[in-house]
Structures are given as structure tokens and as C-alpha cells.
């Protein structure tokens, strides 16, 4: 869990930008959608990601591309964390000791 949090914070911190444009938002949103689609193929979509994607879309509709881009990047980070979770736990459950 700490790895997921650290990874999410790293991605969010690294993606800070000044005055985002519509093009920035569209690129960030497309990346988030692609990651969410991959998470879906792994059957590990998170509701938080869906909510964040909706918030990004709403901010863009309102013309706030800074917030929209930030939310889209956050959604991408969440989707990537869910992908990481699905792939890392795919076989690790077998290593657990059952009492």
C-alpha cells in the first residue's frame, strides 16, 4: 500500500505544470482513459478513478484547464496504481500463509 501511495504522489508531483491549455487537458485525459482501459482489462478499475475522470471533464467544460489537467493526471496516476495492484497481486496471493 505504501508503494501505491508513493507512486501516486510521485506521478502527481512530477506532473505539475503552469497554465494548462485545452490541448494539455486532452492529452492528459487521453492518457488517463488509456490507463483506465488497461485497468479494466485487468478487471481492477477503481471507483475513485472514475470519479476523478468525471471531475476532470467537468472542470474542462467550465474552462478551468488547470484543474481539469490536474484531475486528469490524478486519474491517470490512480489507474496506473490499480494496474500495479492487479499485476503485483496476481500471483502474490499464493505466497500468503493460510491459517
C-alpha positions in Angstrom: 0.0 0.0 0.0 2.9 2.4 0.7 4.3 1.7 -2.7 1.0 2.6 -4.3 0.8 5.9 -2.3 4.4 6.8 -3.1 3.9 6.0 -6.8 0.8 8.1 -6.9 2.4 11.1 -5.1 5.5 10.9 -7.4 3.4 11.0 -10.5 1.3 13.8 -9.2 4.3 15.8 -8.1 6.2 15.3 -11.3 3.2 16.4 -13.5 2.7 19.9 -12.1 2.5 22.5 -14.9 1.8 26.1 -15.4 -1.3 27.4 -17.2 -2.7 24.3 -18.8 -4.4 24.6 -22.2 -7.2 22.6 -23.8 -4.6 20.6 -25.6 -2.8 19.8 -22.4 -6.1 18.6 -20.9 -6.9 16.5 -23.9 -3.5 14.8 -23.8 -3.7 14.2 -20.1 -7.3 12.9 -20.3 -6.4 10.6 -23.2 -3.6 9.1 -21.2 -5.9 8.7 -18.2 -8.5 7.0 -20.3 -5.9 4.6 -21.8 -4.6 3.6 -18.4 -8.2 3.2 -17.1 -9.0 1.0 -20.1 -5.9 -1.2 -19.3 -7.1 -1.4 -15.7 -10.4 -2.6 -17.0 -8.8 -5.4 -19.0 -7.2 -6.5 -15.7 -10.6 -6.3 -14.0 -9.3 -3.8 -11.5 -11.0 -0.5 -12.1 -11.2 1.8 -9.1 -14.3 4.0 -8.5 -12.0 6.8 -7.4 -10.5 6.9 -10.8 -13.9 7.1 -12.5 -14.9 10.0 -10.1 -11.7 11.8 -10.8 -12.2 11.4 -14.6 -15.6 12.9 -14.3 -14.3 15.8 -12.2 -11.6 16.5 -14.9 -14.3 16.5 -17.6 -16.5 18.9 -15.6 -13.6 21.3 -15.0 -12.8 21.3 -18.7 -16.4 22.0 -19.6 -16.2 25.0 -17.2 -13.0 26.2 -19.0 -10.7 25.6 -16.0 -8.0 23.7 -17.8 -5.5 23.9 -14.9 -7.9 22.0 -12.7 -9.0 19.7 -15.5 -5.5 18.7 -16.4 -4.6 18.2 -12.8 -7.6 15.9 -12.2 -6.8 14.0 -15.5 -3.3 13.4 -14.4 -4.5 12.3 -11.0 -6.9 9.9 -12.6 -4.0 8.5 -14.7 -2.0 8.0 -11.6 -4.9 6.2 -9.9 -5.4 4.0 -12.9 -1.7 3.1 -13.0 -1.8 2.3 -9.3 -4.7 0.0 -9.9 -2.8 -1.7 -12.8 0.2 -2.1 -10.5 -2.0 -3.6 -7.8 -3.6 -6.0 -10.2 -0.3 -7.2 -11.7 1.6 -7.4 -8.4 -1.1 -9.3 -6.6 -1.8 -11.6 -9.5 0.4 -14.3 -8.1 1.4 -12.9 -4.7 -1.8 -14.2 -3.0 -0.3 -17.7 -3.3 2.6 -16.6 -1.1 0.2 -15.8 1.8 0.1 -18.1 4.7 -3.3 -19.6 5.3 -4.2 -20.5 8.9 
